[in-house]
Amino acid sequence: MSALFNNYARRPISIVEGNGTVVKDSSGKSYLDFTSGIAVCCLGHSHPALVNTIKEQSEKIWHTSNLFESPGQEALAASLVKDNHLSYALFCNSGAEANEAAIKLARKHTGKSHIITFKNSFHGRTFGAMSATGQEKIHKGFGPLVDKFTYLPFNDVEALNNAVDDSVGAIMLEIIQGEGGVNSVTEEFADAINKICQERNVLLIVDEVQTGIGRTGTRFAFEQTSLKPNIVSMAKGLGGGFPIAGILATSELYDTFGPGSHGTTFGGNPLGVAVAQTVIDIVFQQSFLDEVVEKSTYFVEKLENTLPSDQFTIRGKGLMLGIDCGKDVAPFVAKAEEKGLLLVAAGPQVLRLLPPLTVSKEEIDQAVAILEEVLLSTVLA
Ligand SMILES: *Cc1c(COP(=O)(O)O)cnc(C)c1O
């Protein structure tokens, strides 16, 4: 009997080793990891630069506290707001916690508690982030939730125009809904959001916990839209596997969080910040991002040439791709694992492909060959 809570439907393998895209389980079997620990290990496993940073920083100082100045946080913040319209950063430990900070910042700044979010969104499991999440199954049994979130259908301009009144302080969305099925925001919807935010003085919070840090082929996914968020939350890829998260915000929000208003013990500790800085120094290079886009195009073309379009729809951007299979994907995930490819679902009918951003074309070829075998033979059977 396990002494662990049973709150995950765990796959029956334990991964004990990893290098690049390849991981090994405790029996010595190798897999291509197209989950990256759910979009976390953006530089793959055991990336030498990250190993080196952890070693070096761990011999200097791990943790000090936000009681003291942090040149590491200053430098990381500067790297994250370089070349975009955002100005300030704050660090914490997880995606949910980043969204909590975003929600608190928006409420305090606007003096309004009503926030619009969307059906099939996912913002995390803490009370604020869970309450922001537009999925009943995630709320079930935990009520009462934090008040004043309204869940609208995603990409529905009319519903949005009808719902926003003077009580609304912020709109919060993912550029591509990750857990909710790899659904991208449409151009039309982004334009409608911009219009409402400007006309009604509503803040825009973009949850880039999954889409950020190069995952979609740009530093942040909002860069590929017309959206100019006031607050951006980030987490998963930021530490490449080390838990660190944060928010970025525009300059007019600076005064809203003064000393004592918000904080965390571990957030932005020197070890986490050193690792994140190494991640950003690599991932934010234009040549690295260009390669992500190039590999994405290659991957999508291969998938489209392999999978019949009447049965499978490919969605997503960069290396955050989804295959909508139009049926329960759990058997595909299990079958792919048997053949040496690790995948994660996005909702009941979509397979999510989240390889490390460092994946090679050869590894993409191997993954597509396994997907072909698994998806086509399982469909015929
Ligand atoms: C994973 C995820 C979260 C929650 O992050 P945690 O680190 O698990 O708290 C929030 N938003 C999005 C879009 C996510 O994908």
The ligand as an SDF file (V2000), in Angstrom:
LIG
                    3D

 15 15  0  0  0  0  0  0  0  0999 V2000
   -0.2980   24.4230  -15.2650 C   0  0  0  0  0  0  0  0  0  0  0  0
   -1.0810   25.6670  -15.3890 C   0  0  0  0  0  0  0  0  0  0  0  0
   -1.4160   26.4390  -14.2580 C   0  0  0  0  0  0  0  0  0  0  0  0
   -1.1230   25.9860  -12.8550 C   0  0  0  0  0  0  0  0  0  0  0  0
    0.2410   25.9150  -12.6090 O   0  0  0  0  0  0  0  0  0  0  0  0
    0.7630   25.1520  -11.2730 P   0  0  0  0  0  0  0  0  0  0  0  0
    2.2350   25.3890  -11.3020 O   0  0  0  0  0  0  0  0  0  0  0  0
    0.3790   23.7300  -11.4270 O   0  0  0  0  0  0  0  0  0  0  0  0
    0.0890   25.7920  -10.1350 O   0  0  0  0  0  0  0  0  0  0  0  0
   -2.0640   27.6370  -14.4620 C   0  0  0  0  0  0  0  0  0  0  0  0
   -2.3840   28.0620  -15.6930 N   0  0  0  0  0  0  0  0  0  0  0  0
   -2.0860   27.3510  -16.8000 C   0  0  0  0  0  0  0  0  0  0  0  0
   -2.4390   27.8850  -18.1400 C   0  0  0  0  0  0  0  0  0  0  0  0
   -1.4410   26.1220  -16.6840 C   0  0  0  0  0  0  0  0  0  0  0  0
   -1.1660   25.3990  -17.7700 O   0  0  0  0  0  0  0  0  0  0  0  0
  1  2  1  0
  2  3  1  0
  2 14  2  0
  3  4  1  0
  3 10  2  0
  4  5  1  0
  5  6  1  0
  6  7  2  0
  6  8  1  0
  6  9  1  0
 10 11  1  0
 11 12  2  0
 12 13  1  0
 12 14  1  0
 14 15  1  0
M  END
$$$$
